[in-house]
Amino acid sequence: MIALGVLLGAGRVAGEILSVANPHLQLAVDRASGQWIEFRDRATAHNLLGGSAATGPLWELELAGAGPLTSTNARSVTVTPLRGKTPGLRWQWSGFGLAQSPELCVEATVTLERHQPVSHWRLAVHHHGGQAISVIRFPRVLHIAEQAGERLAVPAWLGEETDQPRALARGGGGKPQRREWPYPGYLSLQCFALSVTNGAGLYLACDDPAGQRKAFALFGGGDTGLNLEILHYPERDSLARDTYTMPYTVVLGTFRGGWFDAAARYRAWATNQAWARASRLRQGQTPAWVTNTALWVWNRGPSPGVLTPAVALQQKLGLPVSVFWHWWHGCAYDHGFPEYLPPREGTAAFQAALQRAQAQDVHALVYMNQRLWGMTTASWTNQNAARFAVKNPAGDIRPEVYNTFTKAPCASMCMGTAFWRDTYAGLAAEAFLGLGVDGIYMDQACSSLACFDPIHGHPLGGGTYWMEGFQKLAADIRQRCATRGGPALAGEGCGENWLPHLDLMLALQVSRERYAGPDGWTPIPFFTAVYHGYNVYYGNYSSLTMPPYDELWPAEFAPREPLQLLDRKFSRQFYLEQARAFVWGQQPTLANFQSAQLQTRAEELDYLLRLARLHAGARPYLLHGTMLPPPKVTAPSAEQDMSRLSIYAGQRGGLTEFRKTVPQVAAAAWRAADGGVAVAVASLSDQPLTPTLELEAAACGLPRRGRVYRLDPDGRRLIGTFQGKTVRLQPALGPRDACLLELKRH
């Protein structure tokens, strides 16, 4: 007999409804059907689910040879409260009528933390008869009840947010859309956050310290339906056992506030994990030239177009400039990988130019894609590389075509194979030791793939073998290159699993409009809010020109005027991209720089150089600091011209224009290791502005009163005081001005 009216520990029965609760959450299930019908935030009394009229399968799994199976396929379901002091429920589904696994049973449990609005979910599959489970979708949070001001924040690499999640789920033409973000990879953190204007948002995460392969998904249903779920990919090799149990739990909870509040909750767990403790920046292993870099030049082609402009810019800046160098290699970009050597200008000329630049303290990070092999190259055939490429479940290679001019297919190589790791490590060592480069940019590094080739010797499908392989690769490169002190290793995008292995992460969402256009998503520093101070972040598509064209691509597609200057009407987009990078704590980066721009685009470059000097002078905050809750900014907004173009989109007159309304002041708050607090502020406007910035003192760890100092390239000076629970700052900003406002105790 189940006790009635018990709040904690045992469940509560009202007719056929079984519920459990803690002081913050209440969860209810229809006992007869096993349907999950209530996930209620008790402070607001809001049920985040649509109720009993909008139920659906709590889980879905795919068994090899049996197709999709859901909780609604079970002939029998029992739901019981968990014993003990922790509130929770257990479901058991059986009677699926499968000939290959007649005793199949699926079990799910949920427990509620006693003092937080948080629940933990786990699923096990018993007696599956050894049938491979290709994917488990659990829990499925279906028919989420609509609230005002919904915003979905997704840590897609650096992070992005949409204020129209239901429209994106609904799609065009009334056909529901589905989108998945794979982890580890494009999803840099294991969480989603659905916030609302006033009320209880939904926090969805996994507490998986091993970084198992999974994905988070958004999908529609009906006119306004919004659904979220997590996809789990078991290692197929582990399924010889008669039971599969998820090796981690899913975390579901409610929260108040916006994306930063969700990031802060995730940060409390994430920064205690092994990948954070072993991060190279925190361990003091990042090469000094990387942390000392004040500005990156992202140029392409032979050394005269890369190193010479960087030296000129360094002379103008008066601080260290480093180069992020593409198209140095002997093969065509996105076509001939990994036939990088010798350099296209010749080994001797490359070495001599690099040595001259290094003598002037300009360092080079060179491009080498860490997983692509061109399938039309001689080495693909000669080395029988197809054996070690990633295979799909049918055993086939899925060609990837990036080069829109040559249409040359590339294959992803399997990080779980010693052959590919040895191949890449050997090339990296030759570039570092033989050519004298300072570091390797490992393109597509913060991504992982599932491989199903049984001859590779790794578990098939899910698991952690990709990251284990990358760990071996990075360690091998550093061991081979130890005689020169070891290279800096950089990767594309952001990813928590890569923190112990990479020195830098290329964070390009600051210029998201330039490559994605107006697609309903806005960049946010989600990853930064969790892991700033654990890696060096750099990168920006921000450029004053049309994209370059690789001289090894077909001549018939080449532009008549390479690197043509963009119309000045796009300058505010340049300011926006650079301002975001500055206030979000990234090392400034300029793409496609030519020395003549110091005269032809002096205003734009003066803005960038000011930000670079500010960043270099505020490294305790902007390199090593922790991001604080964003200040509330009251400032004008303006509609401005935006361009969409990339390496390929910009050719053949492919520039796309659109307009976007943008706040004219960007700001973010930071705490240094010594407890100091500063606000980075940058104006995009060509008019003087006096914005209002408001911070909650307690949330930022500020005293009730103190002094305000302004830090800029001219020095540090006292400009005022603050006091009270809310700190209100009103800096006087000149046209396209930027500074740090440092808050200190009296």
N, C-alpha and C positions, 0 to 999 in steps of 0.2 A: 504494500500500500504506500503510495507516494503522499508525503505530507503536503497539506494545502497552505498557501500563503507564506512559504518560507522564502525570504529574500536572497539569502546567501547559502551556498552549498548545494542543497537539494533543489529540485525543480518545483514548479508550481503548476497545477492543473486547473484549467477552467474549461469544463466540457471536454472537447477533444484537443484543446490547445495546451501544449507543454511549454513553459517558459522558464528561463533562468535570468538572473540579473545581478549586477553589482550596483553601487551607488550611482554609476554613470551610464550604464548601458543595460538594455533589456533585449533579449533575443527570444523569439517564440517560433514554435514549429507546430504544424498540424500533425497530430500523432497518426491519424489514419493514413495519410498519404506520404508523410515524411517531408512535406514541403516546408521550406524555410519561408516564413511570412512576415517576420518582424525583426528589424534591427533598429531599435529605437534609442535615440539620444535622450536621456532622461531629463537633462537640464532644459531642453527645448520641447520635450514631448514629441519630437518629430521622428516618424518612422521613415528611414531612408529607403526602405523597400516599398513597393506599390501595394502591399497587402495581399490578402488571400486571393483576390481576383486577378492578380498579375504574377502568379507563381510560375516557376519553371524548374528544370533540372538543376540540382545543386552541383552536380558534377557530370562530366562526360569523358569517356576514355575510348581509345581506339586499340582494339586487339587485332593482331595479324590474323587474317583469315575470317574475322568475325565482323569487321566494320565497326561503326560507332555504337557505343553502348552508353546509356544514360541512367540516372537514378530512377527515371520513370519506367524503365523496362523491367524493373524488379517486380516479382509477384509477391514478395514479402518484404516488409520494412518494419523495423522496430526502432523506437527512439526512447532512450532512457537517460535520466540524469546521472552524471558522474558522482561517485561517492567521494567523500572527503570535504574539506573546507573550501576548496576552489570551485566556484560555480562552473558548470559545464554540462555538455550533452554528448551522447554517443548515438550515432546512427549505424544500423547494420542492414544492408540490402542483400537479398539472396533470391534464388529461384529465377535465374535469367534464361533457363532452358537452352543452354549452349552444350552441344554434344561433346565438344573438345574439352570443356571445363564445366561439367555439370554441377560441381560444388562451389562454383565461383561465389565469393562473398566480398562485398566492398564495405569498408568500415571508415567512418569519418568521426572525428572528435573536435569539439570546440571548447575552449576554456576561456574564462573571463578573468583578467587581472583584477585584483580586489580593489585597487585604489586608483585606477586609470580607466579612461574610456577606450579600452583596448581588448581585443579578443585574439586568440591563437587557434589556428585551424591546421589539422593534419589528416591525411587520407592514407589508407592501406588497402591493398588488393590481395585477398587470400585465395588460394586454390585456383590460380589462373592456368594451371596445367602447363606451365612453361611457355605459354603463348606470349610472343613479344608484345609489350605495351609501347606503342609508338608515341603516344601523348596522353596526358591526363589534364583535363581542364577543370580546375578546382581552386577556390570556390568560384562559382559563377554568380556574380552580383547582378541580378536581372531586374529590369523595370525599375530603375532607380527613380524615386519620387522627385519630381521637378521642384526646384526652389529658385528664388530670385537671385540673379547675379552669379550664375554658375560659371566657374572657370576650371578647366582641367590643366594641371601642370604635369608635364612629362619630362623626366631627365634624359631627353634624347641628346646624348653627348653633353654639351654645356647646359642645355635646357631650353624648353619652349612651352608656351602656354596659349590656350585658346579660350576666348569668351563665348564660343558658340559650339560646345561639344555635341549638342543634340543635332544641330544642323549638319555637322561633319558626319555624325553617325547615320543621319537620315539619307544623306547623299542627294544627288540630282536625279530627277525623274521618278522620285518616290521609291527607288530601290535602295534598301539598307546597305550601308557600307561597313566594311570591317578593316581595321588597321592593327597590325601587330608590331611590337618593338622587341627585338631579340636581346637577350642578356646571356652572358656578358658580351657587350658589343655596343650597338647603337644606343641601347638603354644602358646608361653609365651607372645607374643606381637601381636597386631592386625596389622601386616604389612608384606609385601614382598618387596624386592629390587632387581631389575634386572639392574645391572651396566654393563658398557661397557668400553673399553680401552680409547677411545677418542670420546666423544660425549655425547648424552643425554640418560641417563638410565631411567627406569620406576619405580616410587614409587607408591605402592598400600597399602592403609591402611584404617582403620575405626576410626572415632572419637566417640567411644561409651563409655562414662564414667560409664555406668551401667554394662558393661561386658556381654552383651547378648550372647547367644549361636550362634556360627557361625563356618565356616571353610573356609580356603583358599585352592585353588586347582591349580595344574599344570597338564596339559594334552596335548597330542600330536594330530596330524592330518596331514596326508601326510608324505612326506619323511623328511622334516625339520620343520614341523609346531610346533609352540610353542604358547600355549594359557594359560591364567590365568583367574581365576574368583573367586568370593566370594560367599559362600553359606550362606544364612540367614534362621534361623529356628524360625518362629513366634510361640508364645505361642498359642496353639490351643484354649485355653479358651478365648482368646481375640477376636476370630473370630466370635463371636456372633454378633458383630457390622458389619455393611454392608460395612465398609471400613477398610482396614488394611494399615497403613503407617509405613514404616521403622522408628524406633525411633532414628535413628542416620544417619549420612551421610557416604558415602564411599569417600575416598580421593584418587584421581589420580593426579600424577604430574610427572614432569621430574626432574632429578638431575644430577649433575656431581660428579665424584669421585667414591668411592667404598662403601662397606657396612657400614663403619663407618659414612660416610656422611649421609646416609639414617637413621642410628641410631640416629644421632644428630638431624635430623629433627623431628623424632618421640619423642625424649627426650624432646624437647621444649614443646610439648603438654602433654606428659605422666606425667612428674614430677609436673604438676599442677593439677593432678587428686586426688580425695579423697584417693585412695589407697596409693599413694606416701606420701601425707601429714600425713597419719595415720600409716605409717610403724613403726614397733616396734623399729627398730634400731634408726630411726630419733627421736622417742619419748622418747628414753632413757629407754625403757621397757625390752630390752634384758638382760637376767641374766648376771651378771659380769663374771661368770666363763666361759661363752660362748665366750665373746669378749676377755678374757684373754688367751684362749686356744692357744698354740703355735703349737700344732701338734695333729692330731687325729690318733688313732689306730683303724682300722676297722677289728675286729676279730670276730670269731663265736664260739659258744659252751659254755660249763661251765666255771666258773670264772678262774680256773687255767690257761686256754689257752687264757684268755682275759685280766684280771686285772693284773696278775703277769707280763706278758711281758710289759704292759703299764707302770707299776711302774719302771721296769728296764730301759725302754727307757727314762722315765722322769729323772731318775738319770743321764743318759748319756747326755741328752740335757741340763739339768739345767733350764728348763722352763716348764710351765704347759702342761701336756698331758691329753687328754680326750679320752674316748673310745666310739666308735660307735658299739653297741653290738647286733649282730644277734644270733639267736639260743640259747638264754638264756631260752626260754619259754618251757613249758612242752609238746607242740605239735610239730609234724614234720613240717618243713618249706614248705610253699606253699601246704599244705595238710590239717592241722588240725585247721586252724584259725577259730574263735577267742578264742580257748581254750588255752590261753597263761599260765594261772595260774593253779597250782603252778609252780615255776621254775623247770626245769628238774633236777637240783642238789638238790632240796629240799629248802623249804623256809628258814629254819634256816641257812643252809650253805651259801645260796645266800646272805642273809642279813649280815652275819658275814664277808664274803669276801668283800662285797661292803663297809662296814663300815671301814675295814682296808685300803682299797684303798682311800676312801674319807679322811681319816685321813692324807694321804700323798698327798692330793690335786689332786687326780685323780677322775674325774667325769664321770658318765655313762649316755649315751643316748641309750635307749633300743628300739628294733624293735617292732612295733605293726601295722600291715597293717590296714589302715583306711577304707577299703571298701570290703574286701573279707571275705566270710564265706564258709568254706569247706562243700560241699553238702553231704559228707559221714560221717560227725561228728554226734555224739549223740545229740549235742545241736541244730543242724539244724532241726532235727525231733522234739525234745522235746519242743523247743521254737517256732515251726511252723514259722521258719525264712523266709520261701519262700514267705509269705505274704508281706514282706517288702523288697524283692529283686527288683532290676531294671528289668522292663519288656519292651519288644520291642512293636511295634505298634500292633502286633497280640496278645499281652498279655502273651507272653512266656518269661521265663528266658533263657538267653544265657549263658550256662556254659563256664567258662574260665579254661583252663588246662595249668598250668605253670610247674608242677612237671613232668619231663620226665621219672622218674623212677616209680612212683606210678600211674601216669595218673589220679590222683584224681581231679574231677571237683570242681571248686569254683564258687560261685555266687557273683556278685557285689551287695552290699546293697545300698539302695536308701538313699542318704544324705538328701532328703526331708522329711524323716519319723522320728518322735520323737523316735520310737522304736529303730532304729539303733543308733541314736545319744546317747540315754540313755545307751544302751548296751556298746558302745565303751567308753563313758565318765566314766562309772562305772569301767571298766577294767583299764583305764588309771589312775584313782584316786587310785585304789587299788595298782597299781604298784608304784605310787609316794608316797602315804601316808603309805601304808602297807609294801612295800619292801624297800622303801627309795631310789629309783632311782632318777636321777637328771633331766631327761627329756625323752620325748617320740618321737621316729622317726615314723612319720605317713606315712608309705609307700603308694605310689600312690596318695599322697595328691594333687599334682599339676596336676590334671586331673579331668574331669567332664564327666558325661554321661547323655544321654537323657532317661527319664523314662516315660512310657505311662500308668502306672497303675492308674486308676481313684480313687481307694480307698485310695491312699496316701495323698490326699488333697492338692497337688501342681498342678500348671499348667502343662499340658501335653506337652512333647516335648521340645520346646525352652524356653527361658526366663532366669531368674537369680536365680531360687529356689535352685540350687545346691550350689552356692556360699553363698546364704543366710543360707542354712543349715550348711555349713562348719563354717560360722561365729558363729552360735549358738553353734556348737559342741566345737569349740576352747574356746569360752567364758565360756561354762559349765565346761569344764575341769579345766580351771583356777580358776573358782569360787569354785569348789569342793576342789581344792588343795591349797587354799589361806593360810591355816594355816602354810604351810611350805614355803611360799613365792611364790609358783607357779612354775610349771615345764617349762623348755625350750621345745618348740615344733618345730620339724623339719619336712620337707616334701621332697619328691622325686621330682627332677627337679626344674624348675623355673617357676614362673607365677606372673604377675603383680597383679592379683586379690587377691593373697594370702599374699601380703606384710603386711597388718595390722594384720594378724593372726599367721604367722610363725616367729620364731626367726632365723631359719637357712633354707637354701635351698641346697640340695645335687645336685651339678653341675658336672655331670660325663662325659660331652663331652670332657674334657681334655684327657681322655683315650678312645676316640671313636674307634680307631683302634682295641682295645682289645676286644670290644664286637660287632663291626659291620664289621670289615675287610675292604678290598678295594672296596667300593661300589660307588665311585665317589663323595663322600661328605667329606669335611674337616671341623673340628670344628673351630668356631670363637666365640669370646666373645660378641655376639650381645646383649644379655640381660644385660651383664655387662656394656656395653657402655651406656645403658640407665639408669640402676638402681643400679649401684655400689654405696655403701654408704647408701642404703636403706634396706639392709638385710645382714646377714652373709652367705657367700658362702663357702662351703667346699666339700670334697669328691674326690675320685680318685680310680679307679680300680687298680692303680699301685701297683704291687705285685712282689715279687721275687720268688714266688712259684706257683705250680699248685693249683687250687681251693680246698678248704676243702670239706669234705663230711659229711652230717648230719648223726649222729649216729642213728637217728630214721628213716632213709630211708632204703630200702631193702638192706640187707647185701651182696647180690649177685652182686650188682653193685659197691660196695666200691672199691676204688683203693688199690693196694697192699701197697703203700707207701703214706700215706696222707701227703699233703703239701710238696710234693717233690720239691726241688729247681729247678728252671728253668735253662736252659743252659745260660751261661754268655753272649752268643751272643745276648740275648734279653735285656742286661743291658741298651743299648742306648734307647730302648723304655721306660724303667723306667725313664731315665734322661729326655726324651722328655716330658713325662706326668707330671713329677714334675716341670719341667721348665715352662711349660704352666700354671700350677696352680699358680706358684709363680708370674710370670709377669702379669697374669690376676687378681691378687688380691684375690685369694682364700686361706683360711686357709689350710696348707699342711695336707695331709692324706696319710697314709700307710696301705695297706690291708695285711692281713695274716702274721702279724709280729710274729716272734719267737725270744726269747732272743739270741739264738745261732747265729742269723744272724749278730749280732754286731761283731762277729769274722769272720764268713764264708763269709759275704758280706759287709765287712767294707767300701769298696770304695763307694758302692752305698748308704749306710746309712750315710756316712760322707757328701755326696752331699745333701741328704735330710735334715740332721740336719743343714747344713749351710743355706739352704733356709728357714728353720723354724726360725732360729735366725734372719735372715734378715727381714722376714715378721713381727716378733714380735717387731723388732726395728723400723719399718716403718709403724706403724698402721695409722698415719694420712693420708698416701697415700694409703696403700694397704688394709685397712679395711674401712676407712671412706671417702676415696678420690673419685674424679670424673675422669673417664677415658678420656684422651685426644686423639687427632688423632694419630694413630700409627706411630712411626718413620719409615722412610725408612731405611732398614737395608741392608748393603752390607757386606756379610760374605759368607764363603764357605758352600756348601751343600754336603751331603754325603748319599749314599745309605746304608740303615741299615736293619737288620733283625727285623721283627715284628711278634708278636704272636696274634692270635685271640682265646680267650677262656673266659669262664664265669663260673658261678656256675654249669651250666649243660654242656656247650660245652667242658669243660676241662676233663670230665670223659671218661672212656673207650678209652683212647688214642686219645681224640678228639681235641687235639691242632692243629690248622691250622697255617702254616707259610706263610709269604709273605715278599717281599722286598718293601721298600718305600724310595724315596729320600726326605731328610728332611734338612731344613736349620739348621746349627749348632749353631746358636745364636737366642734366643728368646728375644723379648723386647717389652715393652709397656710403655706409658707415662701417668703420673698421676698429678692431681692438688689437693693439700690439702685445707682444709677449710680456712686456712690463706693466700691462694694464692700461696703458694710454689709449685714448679714444680719439679718432679723427674722422671727419666727413670729407670725402673727395667730391668736388663739385666742378662741373664743366658746363659752360654755356655754348649753345650753337648759334646764338643770335648775333646779328651784326649791329644790334642796338644795346645800350647799357640796360642791365636788368638788376632788380633787387628781389630775388626769390625769397620765399619763406620756407625754412626747413625745420621740421618738428621731429624731435626724438623723445621717446619715453625713457626717462633717466634710469629707472629700475631695470628695464629690459637691456639697456646698454652698460649696466654696471657703473653708472656715473654717480658722483656725489650730488647732494642736493644743491650745492653751489660751487662755482669755480670760475676760472678765466678762459677766455676764448682767444686763441692765437691764430693768425693767418700765416700759412706757409706757402710761399711761391718761389719761383727761381731767384727772386731778389733777396730772399731771407725769411726770417720769422719775426713777427711783431704782434704785440698785444692789441686786440681790436675791441674787446668788451668783456662782459661777464655773463654768467648764466646762473639761474637758480630755479628751484621748484621741481615738481614731478615731470613736467613737460619742458624740455629744452627747446627754445625757439631761436633760430639763427636767421639773420637777414643780411647776408654778405652783399656788398656792393660789387657787382661784376661789370667790368667793361665789355665792349664788343668781343665776342668769342674769347672770353676770359676763362680761367680755370685756377683752382687753388685747393689747398687742404685747410680745413678748419679744425684745429686741435683743441680739445677740451681737457683742461687740467684742473686739479683741485687747487683751491686757494693756498 
